[in-house]
Amino acid sequence: MTAKLEYLDRVDLVSLHCPIWTGTKRLRSDDIELGQGGKLPPEQVATLGSKRIIDPDELAVFRMFKSRAEHVCEAVGVRFLRGFAIPREQTEAVSQSLDGIAAEFGQERGSFLARYDQAVESWVRQYPEFELQLRKELTPVAYVAKRLGFEYAVYRISATASVTGNLGDQVGRMGSQLLHEVAMEANELYGKSFAGTPGSARKASRRSLRPIRRMREKLAGLAFLDNAITPMVLAIDGLLAAVPKTGPLEGELFYQALGIVLILSDPDKVRRHGAGHLKVGDMADPMEDMFGEEEIAPEDDVRIVPTPLPAESLYF
């Protein structure tokens, strides 16, 4: 465990704090008119126990900024301690990107707060039959301002510090969390770009190389977390070196890319590949696709059982 704690000397912890006001209030019983002549509030205004006191589109830009910030951290880091552990050599670049997002967020925040009262009034007037229920819940702009912001902090945790609690266990699970995150992206890529009908001409757009490169960079930066990662990075490098400058992925290149994506989609396969027990070529057989799947007798009982995620995967 002491050796794994040394991982902390190679990463920084980025913590994002991006509160976004929801623009909603609890739907109360007296907001709904029941009995003869009663009616439900418009679905645009009230749903699932809450009512919107401002157009939700007004707040969408702030959710977009939060998503962008998370993507910047996820691109090179792994979720850890309610934040992101990123390679120390990437800290400056990540900080610069987050500084840019913070500046944009601040500009949009100022613009939104300046037009807030007008935006609320416009929303309320769109639903005159529910106006009374909305007006009694209007929120002062000063309250909204305190609940709309963007901040981040970068922490450096020394491996030589006194360790208490289960920090060592959480550090030890960083490698599994990394492979889990990559597997999620690889599964999404497979569904979008590589899944097809057996027996057909198989090819994938060059756009599929972007997420492969992105996964490669993330794995390469954190390769010290698991010995199985470096062989996977080398396999991806071999594919990228063989890809021509133009044209889709087809023929041998398609199956090489498919094999890599299938391995990345399962942490257990990544580890088997790293140990030399699984090759990229084992994952996709061109001859099987050429002649179609073997016909199975109707009485055969065939079940596809999904591979479970590792029990030690972290969730935040």
PyMOL commands that set and color helices and strands:
alter all, ss='L'
color gray80, all
select helices_A, chain A and resi 2-10+29-31+57-76+88-114+116-125+128-135+141-146+167-172+174-194+206-221+223-225+229-242+252-264+267-274+280-282+286-291
alter helices_A, ss='H'
color red, helices_A
select strands_A, chain A and resi 11-17+24-26+46-47+50-52+78-80+83-87+151-155+203-204+249-250
alter strands_A, ss='S'
color yellow, strands_A
deselect
rebuild
show_as cartoon
